[in-house]
Amino acid sequence: MSAINSTQSKQKPTIVRWMIFLLMLLLGAINYIDRTSLGIAMPFIQEEFGIEDASTVGMLHSAFFWSYALMQIPSGMLADRFKTRTIITCATVVWGGFQAIGAACHTVTLLALTRIGLGVSEAPIMPAGAKLMGTWLTPTERGRGSMLLDGGAPLGTALGAILLTWLIGHFGSWRIAFVIAGVGTIVVGLIAWFYIRNTPKEHSGVNEAELELIETGIQQAGGTITKKNRMRDIIPYLSQVNVLALIGGWCCYSTVFYGLMVWVPAYLQQAHNFNVKEMGGAMFVMFMLCFIGQQIGGVIADKWRSSGAPSNKVFHTLLAISAIVAGVGIFLCANSSSPTMAVVLLTIALFPLRWASVYWSIPGLLGAQHMAGTITGTMNFASNMTAAIVPIIVGFMIQWTGSYYAAMMFFATAAIGYLICSMLINFNRPMALKED
């Protein structure tokens, strides 16, 4: 028996947990390729459908966010109650179907309905991913885990800009591009079913060393709780400054990121006279570097915390840099007339912006892992309600002023809100309630 234990102690842990989160990164990237497909294809859709005003464009963009937002709390509860593997697979296959069906639409109303379906079916992915993080990663790995889980946003936006502009150019049809994107999504959803498991113990690829590493890390942080949650269970948490700051910060951050994601293609084309290929190339550069910056932030957070640095110091520093650089970059971009400088400044603004992804790990880090799905679902519900309203507001701003200046100032102001809320989060104050 001692020989066996000695062998196991020398065994190198497998990396199944990181393979799962790389797969979640891929799912997240496809998620955002499908989301951004409308923005990339919008000039062609506007021409084909006869859409002339920016307010209608804003309404189309907001259709996704309304449905996505309204499903966040129910999706968080699903993640807390049911098996994450099943939720992730079903959601991915269904949203791929809605993406492909969008290619058959010939009216604004029908296209908006497919975007609503896309929002409903994509909603469970992030709350389910937050639950996976709590069962698969140790606390000192969750900074990197958060960045991988949420890294699909900039990566998918970058790849989508190149992939969708190429498909549209190659086939001469935004409809074919939508079908290819939808079918690809369904295929990856099936791959997720075959590889992801709900817990490390269920995965045949996890060896004893990796299982011990995960279980020991989680137990030292307080273990896992399997309590079933109801919707009203979130109410006591809403009196906490930490939870309210988490929700407010994520709303402000989302205003910045989704505002840029949705409107930058049109901004570059209309304010700086980029053609489709130039716009796609600029979007790729900006959001790919945003993705790289996000992963660097995750590594810094985990290594800094592993060295024994206080959580408040680590996260407050990173989040402050994220918010300040984003706000200043957007402000300077709005006051620049150079197309090249606009791309450079937006790239600088986006590089650390996604460090906000650590928000997904905060409930688990602060002792509320059993409520992580519901808390992050509530957080994402509020932010996506904001994201649903923002395209409409920005559309009317552009329509009334005839420029993008006011919209860019709006995004810069939201970065200030993101900074203030992030500084209000106290990482030394547990989220868990006494009765927990």
N, C-alpha and C positions, 0 to 999 in steps of 0.2 A: 504493500500500500504506500509506503514512504517513497519507493522508487517511482510509482505512478505520480504521486504529488510533486516529486522533484522534476519529473518530465514536464508536467503541466505548468510548473512555475517558470520553466525555461522556454515554454512555448510562446512564440510571437503571436500577439493578437491579430486576428483577421481584420479586414477593413470593410466588412459588410455594411456597417452603419454609415460609412462615408459613401459607399456605392449607392445606398438608398437615397441619401441626400443629393447626390449627383443626379439621380433619376428625378428627384423632386425639382432640382434646378432645371432639368430638361422639360419637365411638365410645365413649370412656371414660364419658361421661355416660350413654349408653344402657346400657353395661355395668352401671353402678351402679343405674340405674332397675330393671333386671332383677334385680339382686341384692337391692335393698331391697324389691322387690315382696312378698316373703314376710313381711317385718317389718310392712309397712303392712297387708297382708291378714290377718295372723295372728289378730286378734280374731275375724274372720268364719270363718276356717278352724277355729279352736278350737271355736267354737260348732257349726259344721256337722259336724266330725269327732268331737266329744265329748272334746276334749283338755282336761284339768283341771289338770295339774301343769306347773310351769315347767321341770322337767327334760326333759320330752318336747319342749317348745318349743325348748330349748337344743340337743337332739339334732338336730332338724330344721334349725336354723340352721347347725349344724356340718357337716352333710352336704355342703354346698357347699364349705366351706373345706378339708375333707379331700381331696377330689378336686382342687380347685384347687391346693392345696399340693403334692400328689404329682406333679402335671404340670409344676411350675415348672422343674425342672432339665432334663427332656426338652424342654420348650418353649424354654428358653434355648439348648439345643443346636440345635434346629430353626432358631431365629433366626440362629445363627452359621453354619449350613450352607446354608440354602435362601433363596429370594427372599422378602423380607418382605412384598411386595405380595400374593403368593399366600397366605401364612400368615395375614395379617390378614383377607383376604376370606373364606377358608374357615372360619376360627374364628368370625367374626361371623355368617355364615349359619347355621352349625350351632347356635350358642348361641341364636340367635333361634328356631330350631326347637324346642329343648328348653323354652324359656320358654313357647311357645304350647302345647306338649304338656302342660305342667303343669296347664292348665285342664281337662283330661279326667280328672284323678286324683280318686279317691273314697276312698283310704286313705292313711294316713300313710306306709306303705312305698313306694307308687307315687310319692307326692309327693317323698319323699326321693330316689328314683332319678332323677327329673327334675332335682333340684338337684345331684346328682352329675354328671349329664351336662352341666349348665350350667357347673359348675366345671371339668370337663375341657376344654370347648370355649372357655371364656374365658381359660384359662391363657396361651396364646401372645401375647396382645395386648401386655402390658407389655414383655416381653423383645424382641419385634419392634420396638416403639416405641423402645426404647433403642438398637437398631441403626440405626433411621432417624435418630435424633438424631446419631449419629456420622458419618453420610454426608451429611446435609443441613444441619447447623448448625455454625457456627464455635464455638470454645470460649467466646467471650464472648457467645454467644447461647444457650448451653445452660441457663443459669439459667431464662430465660423458657421455653425449650423443655421443660424438666423440669416446670415448673408447668402448662404446657398439656397435656403428656402425661398427667400425673397429676391434672389439674384436674377430670377427669370424676367423681372420687369425690365431692367435696362438691357439685358442680353437679348430678350425677345424683341424689344423695340429696335435694337441695333440690327439683328439678323432679319427681322421683318422688313425693315427699310430696304435692305439689299435684296432679299429673296422676293418680296412682293413686287418691287419695281422691276426686277428682272423677269418675273413670270408675266407681269402685265405687258412689258415690252416684247418679250419673246412670243407670247401667244396673241398679243394684241387684244386682250380681254381681261378685265378685272374678275369676270365670272369664273373663268377657268382657274385663276389664282385662288379664289375662294374655295372651289371644290378640292383642289390639291391640298390646301391648308387643312380643310376639314377631314379629309381621308387620312392625312398624316397624323392628325390629332388622335383619331380613333385607334390607329395602329400602336401609338405610344401608350395609350390607355390600356391596351391589352398586355403590352410588355410590363406595365406597372403591376398588373394583377399577378403575373407569373413571378415577379421578383420581390415585391414588397410584402412584408409580414407585419402583423400588429405589434409583436414583441420580439426581442432577440431570441427568446427560447424557442419560438416557432420556426426560426429560419435555420435550414440545414447547413447553410454556409458559415454560420457563426461557430467558432471553436470555443473551447472552455476558457481560454485566456481573454478573448474579447468579451464573452459573457460575464466573466468575473470583473473585468474592468468597468463595464457598464453598470452592473448591479452594485458594485462597491461604491462607485461615484455617486449614484443616485441615492443609496441608503445613507451615505455620509451627509447628503444634503437634506435628509428628512424622509426619504422613501417616496413611494407612489401611493396614491389614494384612489380607490375605485368607486367612490360615492357617485350615485346617479344624481344628475342635476335637473332642476326644473327652471322654467323661465324666470319665475319670481326670485330664485336664489341669487340673481345678480343684484337685486335691489340694495341689500346691505353694503355691498362693495361700492356702490355709487356715492356713498358718503365719504369715501376716502380721498384725500388729496392726491395720492399716488394714482389711483384709478382715473380720476377726473383729469389729471395732468396727462396721463397716458392717452386718453381719448382726445383731449384738446390738441396735444402735440401731433398726434397722428392725423387729425383733420387738417391742421395747418400744413404739415409736410405733404399730405396728399394733394392739397390745393396747388402746391408748387410743382410736384412731380407730374401729376396727371394733367395739370394745365399746360406744362411744356410738352408732354407727350402728345396731347391732342392738337395743340395749336402751332407748334413749331413747324410742321410741314407747310402749312398755309402761310405762316409768318415768313419763312425763307422764300417761298415762291412769290408772295405778293409784296412784301416789304423790301426784299433784296433781289428780286427777279431771278431766282434760281429756277432752272428747268428741272424736270422730274429726276433725271439721272444725278444732277448736282445735289438736289434735295436728298435723294436716297443716300448718296455718299456722305453728306454732312451728318445726316441722322445716324448713320452707321458709326462714324467716328465719335460723335458725342456720346451716344448711349453705350458703345462698347467700352469706352474709357470710363464711363459711369459704372459699368459692371466690374471692370478691373479695380477701380477705386473702392467699390463695395467689398470685394473679397479681401483687399489689403486691410480695410477697416476691421473685418472680422478677425483676421490673424493678429492685428495689433491688440484688439480687445482681449482675446484669449491669452496671448502671451503676457500682456501687462497684468492681467488679473492673476495668472498663474505665478507671477513673480511676487505676489503678496500685496500688490497695490490695492488700496481701498476702492470698492466698486463705485462710490460716488465720484472719486477723482477720475477714474478711467472713463466712465460713461458720460459724465458731465463735460469732460474735456473733448471727447470725440464728438458728442452731439453739438457742442458749441461751435466747433470748427465746421461741422456739417452745415449748420444753419447760417452762420455768418458768411462763409464763402459763397453759399448759394445765393443769399440775398444781395450781396455786393456784386457778384457776377451778373445777375439779372439786371440790376440797376444800371451798371455800366453798359451792358449790352443795349438796353433801351435808349441810351444816350449816345450810341455810336452809329455812324452812317456807313461804316465800312462792312461789306458782306463778310470778308475774311475775319475781321475782328469780332463780328457778331458770333460766328461759329466758335472762335477761340474762347470768347468770354462765356458762352453757354456751356462749352466743354468744361471749363474751369468750375463753373457753378454746379454742374452735374457730378463732377468727379467724387466729392465726398457726400453728396446729398443722400445717397442710399445707406449711409451709416445709421440712418433712422431705423433700419431693419432690426436693430437690437431690441426694438419695442416688442417684437414677437416673443422674445425669450423672457421678458421682464416678469410676467405672472409666475412662471415656473421658478425663476431665480429668487423671487420674493415669497416663496412658500405657498403659492396658490395653484399648484400644478393640476389638482383635480378640477379647478375652475378655468383652466387655461383656455380651453376651447370656447367657453361662454364669454369670458372676459375679452379675448382677442376678437371673437365674433362681434361683440358689442362695439369694440373699438373700430373694427372695420366697417360695421354698419354705419356708425356716425361719420366716418371719413368718406364713405362712398355716397352717403346722402349729400355730403358737401361736394363731392366730385360730380354728382348728378346735377347740382345747381350751378356749379362753376362754368361749364360750357355754355349754358344759357346766358349767364351774366356776361361772360366774355364775348359771346356772339353779339349781344345787344351793345356792349361797349364799342366793339369794332364797327357795328352798323351805325351807331350814332356819331362816333368821332371820325370815322374814316381812316383810322390808323390803329396800330397795335401798342402805342405808347402807354395808354391807360391800363391795358391788360397786363403789360409787363410790370408796371408799378404795383398792380394788384398782387401779382405773384411775389414780388420783392417784399411787400408788406406781410404776406402770409409767412414768409421765412422768419420774420421777427416774432410772430406768434409761436412758431415752431421752437425758436430759441427759448422764449420765456417758459413755455410749458415743460420743455425738457429739463430746465434748471429747477423746476418745482418738484420733480420726481426725486424722492429720497430713497436711495438704494439700501439704506440701513434700516428702513421701516418695513416690516413684513406686510404683505397684503392679506395673508391668511387671517381669518376671524377667529376669535377665541373658541367658538363652538366647533371650528374645523378640527 
